[in-house]
Amino acid sequence: MNFSINQYPFDSELESKIINNHNTFLNWPLVYFLEEKNNKDAYVGETTDVLTRLKTHSKSEKKQSLSFVNLILSDLFNKSAALDIESNLIRYIAADGQYSLQNGNLGISNHQYYQQKEIYWDLFKGIWDELRSIGIARHSLEHIDNSDLFKYSPYKSLSKEQVIGLKTILKCLLDEKAKVSLIHGGAGTGKSILAIFLFKLLKTNLDDFNYADFDEDDEELFDTLKEVKAKYTDLKMALVIPMASFRQTIANVFKNIKGLNSKMVIGPSEIVKQKYDLLIVDEGHRLRRRVNLGSYFGTFDKNCEALGLDKMTSSELDWLQLQSEKSIIFYDQFQSIKPSDTTPESFNNLKNAATTRNEKLITQFRVKGGNQYVKLIHQLFDNQNNLETNSSKFGFYDLLLFEDLDEMIDKIQNKEKQLGLSRLVAGFAWEWISKNDKSLFDIQIEKTKLQWNSVDKDWVNSTNAINEVGCIHTTQGYDLNYTGVIIGPELDYDLETNKFIVYKEKYKDKNGKNSIKEDDVLLDYIINIYKTILFRGIEGTYIYVCNPNLREYFSQFIPKFSTTIKKKSNIEILDKPSEQTIPFYNLEIAAGNFSEQQKVENLRYIELTNVTNKEDYFVCKVVGESMNKIIPNGSLCLFKKYTGGSRNGLIVLVESSEIYDSDFGCNYTIKEYSSKKSIDEDGWSHEEITLKPLSTEQYEPIVLRDEEINHFQVIGTFIKVL
């Protein structure tokens, strides 16, 4: 290992032990983890002056409750590495759930690193594995990456754009004229993250922040926060989330964050019980009015009466304005999905009020297809005239249109095995008959039979979710890795008039349609539903369309899934680079076992116009049949340089240094990667890596264990066959 973790009691003898045992690290960057083993309280920090920093902590009343310090030492650490390890430890320890962190800086620091942050990732993974072996950490990094506590954690590092958004929102609180701050942001612009982050910031004491850890941009944020804290002390506040399913998820997140608790996350009805200094509202477009409320009518009427409001003209939006001195409302007009939602007119009136401050979030953070993918989806439904045929300007976002539903289901289930959090989601075009009889199927499309979600709260994380179909009510607000979207028979397209058609009788959400008299109004709601679920998938979105005309329309702009891959192409290999080219390494990568490869000669180039960040990619030729389910023999394949992160379930290009000769390059092969760790009866940690063939023929996997692993490294991840 190129690091060590050394544990000592956090007491009066600590200084002498550090001087005696780690004299060379007294003025060297290091990371430390202070802990109390009994109540699982902890603090993560980094320093270049360990004795001074720990002396300061020993005088802090809060830190005095901590009884052990773990020093993480490495000759490889520089200031950047220590900052990065510290930031990752804060994020992952908080999401691991074993310890409650005292940290106040929340991981907002966005330092200028001496080198690319990715080079520290392998070092951090080794440290994390060691922390697991000594009982400080419990879960794997892959498990944590998919957890809600990680996705919605206020300890998650913010991007520069998000820090700017956070400063903007804090300034709203300093605006004397602004009773309401309306924060407009589309799907994936980080509204929920900012709402939670803001809540934690306002609930954290200034003394708990380490001012020295802030860079220039963050110092401005810190100064703004100090102004807010000086103006508002001991705020009575709550986070309001209208949707019950997502509210339960965020309440569970709050329960595991020090200084927060689940009771701080409330529904709109709870607003009526007391007045608040500040209400932060996530998913404000889902606040309700008195239309199609079902069993909620009685409660709604009582709340309006208690507040002295006319029940026929009021909404939950009015309740929160009455019950709060200030409110911050995150809102997206395109995610209003049923008549019970407060009308756009009400929000427009609020937007234009003299006591409202309006701000906008623009950058899209969820979907890796970026703003170009978001633009494509909006144009598909709203502005067909400006669409480009076969548009593919969103990098390697995995967007496919399926003609066979079973094939899409199979792909989603494979993605679930590889990445987790891959779900089928459909429009509400089928009755929920399995709610009362689990033996019945709700959705039948040709020979395929499926059931709706068996639970309505936090379905995304439920045990059987991969075998069920979610709807807008169980997925709005959530992040998924992959979404398989079924567009039901209620939505169609007229190829002659180029207009969408809605079939009201085929739309089964009674509370979503009963009061609607005009088809165009219902059509707008249904389009908003599909837009919203089409923006759930981080890595990719698969689409199956029930109606042939609508499927034909979509096929003009979205690539179709095909089980066959063309083995020939007109790709031209060039001698000189340009802005549109990426490197082609003249290596024949073995799809079978490792074999000696000729050295790289005469670097050449291939032109690819739809690739951003071209320096991150390269092309090689793959030969052999052991990957022929994915890669035909002799294919030119696109790879992304591997810089760190989860590899399980990915197809990777692996380099072996076991046999190396100056006349030959290292040995290479390409396989599907999986790894697992275990601890033997003596407490020793072991690792096993399996490189699995994906072939129609019989090939044995390559299994690497313990010391063997040191001779191999992943140098690229497979993107696609060119």
Secondary structure, DSSP 4 states (H G I P E B T S, - for coil): ---EEEEEESSTTHHHHHHHH-GGGTTS-EEEEEEETTTTEEEEEEES-HHHHHHHHHTSTTGGG--EEEEEE-TT--HHHHHHHHHHHHHHHHHH-SSEE--SSTT------SS-GGGGHHHHHHHHHHHHHTTS--S-HHHHHTSHHHHT-TTSPPPHHHHHHHHHHHHHHH-TT-SEEEEEE-TTSSHHHHHHHHHHHHHS-GGGS-GGG--HHHHHHHHHHHHHHHHS-S--EEEE-S-HHHHHHHHHHHHTSTT--GGGEE-GGGGGGS-EEEEEESSGGG-BBSSS-GGGHHHHHHHHHHTT--TTT-BHHHHHHHHEEEEEEEE-GGG--STTBPPHHHHHHHHTSTTEEEEEE----S-TTHHHHHHHHHHHHH-GGGPPTT---STT-EEEEES-HHHHHHHHHHHHHHHS-EEEEE-S-S--GGGT-TTS-SEEETTEEE-B-S-SSSGGGSTTGGGSEE-HHHHTT--EEEEEEEE-TTEEEETTTTEEEE-GGG---GGGTTT---HHHHHHHHHHHHHHHHT-EEEEEEEEESSHHHHHHHHTTSPBP-S---S---PPEESS--TTEEEEEEEEEESSS-EEEEPP-S-EEEE-TT-SSGGGEEEEEEESSTTTTTS-TTEEEEEEE--SS--TT-EEEEEE-SS--TTEEEEEEEEEEEEEEEE-TTS-EEEEEEEE---SS--PPEEEEGGGGGGEEEEEEEEEE-
